[in-house]
Amino acid sequence: MRLLYFAAVFATASWLIALLLRKLVAVRQVNVIVESPERTAQVNALERALRAEGGEPDSSASDDQELS
């Protein structure tokens, strides 16, 4: 009977430890930003729009003009 009791205690403790570790990993990965081609394109478009509104020349446009 003692063996069954300690097996249940051990199983419960290991389950709780695994649960806490999974929660810790999940909390750490909340702040991770996934880089995708769509997100990169959207960020680049927003940066170009902000530069155009601010009156600053677009760096890619000035590079193209310097080459020609």
C-alpha positions as CSV (number, residue, x, y, z in Angstrom):
1,M,0.0,0.0,0.0
2,R,2.9,2.4,0.8
3,L,4.3,1.7,-2.7
4,L,1.1,2.7,-4.3
5,Y,0.9,5.9,-2.2
6,F,4.4,7.0,-3.0
7,A,3.9,6.2,-6.7
8,A,0.9,8.4,-6.7
9,V,2.8,11.2,-4.9
10,F,5.7,10.9,-7.3
11,A,3.4,10.9,-10.3
12,T,1.6,14.0,-9.1
13,A,4.9,15.8,-8.3
14,S,6.4,15.1,-11.6
15,W,3.2,16.2,-13.4
16,L,3.2,19.5,-11.5
17,I,6.9,20.1,-12.3
18,A,6.2,19.4,-16.0
19,L,3.3,21.7,-15.9
20,L,5.3,24.5,-14.3
21,L,8.1,24.0,-16.9
22,R,5.7,24.2,-19.8
23,K,4.2,27.4,-18.3
24,L,7.6,28.9,-17.9
25,V,8.5,28.2,-21.5
26,A,5.2,29.6,-22.7
27,V,5.6,32.8,-20.8
28,R,9.1,33.3,-22.2
29,Q,7.9,32.8,-25.8
30,V,5.1,35.3,-25.6
31,N,7.4,38.2,-26.4
32,V,9.0,36.4,-29.4
33,I,8.2,38.2,-32.7
34,V,7.9,35.8,-35.6
35,E,9.6,37.2,-38.7
36,S,7.8,36.3,-41.9
37,P,8.1,37.7,-45.4
38,E,4.6,39.3,-45.1
39,R,5.5,41.0,-41.9
40,T,8.8,42.3,-43.3
41,A,7.1,43.7,-46.4
42,Q,4.5,45.4,-44.2
43,V,7.2,46.9,-42.0
44,N,9.1,48.2,-45.0
45,A,5.9,49.7,-46.5
46,L,5.2,51.5,-43.2
47,E,8.7,52.8,-43.0
48,R,8.5,54.1,-46.6
49,A,5.2,55.8,-45.8
50,L,6.5,57.4,-42.7
51,R,9.6,58.7,-44.6
52,A,7.4,60.1,-47.3
53,E,5.1,61.9,-44.8
54,G,8.1,63.3,-43.0
55,G,9.6,64.8,-46.1
56,E,12.8,62.7,-45.9
57,P,13.9,61.1,-49.1
58,D,13.5,57.4,-49.5
59,S,16.9,55.8,-49.2
60,S,16.1,53.1,-51.8
61,A,15.0,55.9,-54.3
62,S,18.1,57.9,-53.7
63,D,20.2,54.8,-54.2
64,D,18.5,54.2,-57.6
65,Q,19.1,57.8,-58.7
66,E,22.8,57.6,-57.8
67,L,23.2,54.5,-59.9
68,S,21.7,56.0,-63.0
